[in-house]
Amino acid sequence: MSWGEIYAHLIASTGWTWDYIADNMDIPRLIELKEYWAKNPPLHMMVKGYLGLGKEEQPQEEGNLADIMAMAPQTPGSAM
């Protein structure tokens, strides 16, 4: 996550301005807010979760060689 994304999240969650955050936020305060929001998420995050927005596709697991070989058609006399 970039600093720009952190600032944008703080702005959306609190209504603060970019300059206010730059002048008044530090890492310990950000950690405290993150812990609080983990238990009590801001409204826009609850709506995002409810609507299923922002979910990244999970990469498909690659099968192992035995799974791939099991999908191949079996022919008489083939070695496996």
C-alpha positions in Angstrom: 0.0 0.0 0.0 1.4 3.4 -0.9 1.3 6.6 1.2 -1.2 8.0 -1.3 -3.5 5.1 -0.6 -3.1 5.5 3.1 -3.9 9.2 2.9 -6.9 8.5 0.6 -8.2 5.9 3.1 -7.8 8.3 6.0 -9.6 11.1 4.0 -12.5 8.8 3.1 -12.8 7.4 6.6 -12.5 10.7 8.6 -13.2 13.6 6.3 -9.8 15.1 7.2 -7.9 17.0 4.5 -4.6 15.9 3.0 -2.8 18.7 4.8 -4.4 17.9 8.2 -3.2 14.3 7.9 0.3 15.5 6.9 0.5 17.8 9.9 -1.2 15.6 12.5 -0.8 11.9 11.8 2.1 9.7 12.6 2.7 5.9 12.5 1.6 5.1 16.1 -1.7 7.0 15.5 -2.2 5.2 12.2 -1.7 1.8 13.9 -4.3 2.7 16.6 -6.8 3.8 14.0 -6.2 0.6 12.0 -6.8 -1.6 15.1 -10.0 0.3 15.9 -11.2 0.1 12.3 -10.5 -3.7 12.3 -13.3 -4.0 15.0 -15.4 -1.0 13.9 -14.9 -0.5 10.1 -15.8 2.8 8.5 -19.1 2.9 6.6 -17.5 2.9 3.2 -15.6 -0.2 4.1 -18.7 -2.0 5.3 -20.5 -1.1 2.1 -17.6 -2.3 0.0 -17.6 -5.6 1.8 -21.4 -6.0 1.5 -21.3 -5.3 -2.2 -18.2 -7.5 -2.7 -16.2 -4.7 -4.3 -12.4 -4.7 -4.5 -12.0 -8.4 -4.2 -9.0 -9.6 -6.1 -9.2 -12.8 -8.0 -7.3 -15.6 -6.3 -4.8 -17.3 -8.6 -5.8 -20.8 -9.5 -3.8 -23.5 -7.9 -1.6 -25.4 -10.3 -2.2 -29.1 -10.2 0.6 -31.5 -9.5 1.9 -33.8 -12.1 -0.2 -36.8 -10.9 -3.4 -34.7 -11.2 -2.5 -33.7 -14.7 -1.6 -37.3 -15.7 -4.9 -38.5 -14.2 -6.8 -36.2 -16.6 -5.1 -37.6 -19.7 -6.9 -40.4 -21.5 -5.6 -43.8 -20.7 -4.6 -46.0 -23.7 -3.8 -49.6 -23.5 -0.1 -50.2 -23.2 0.7 -46.7 -22.1 3.3 -46.5 -19.3 2.4 -44.6 -16.2 
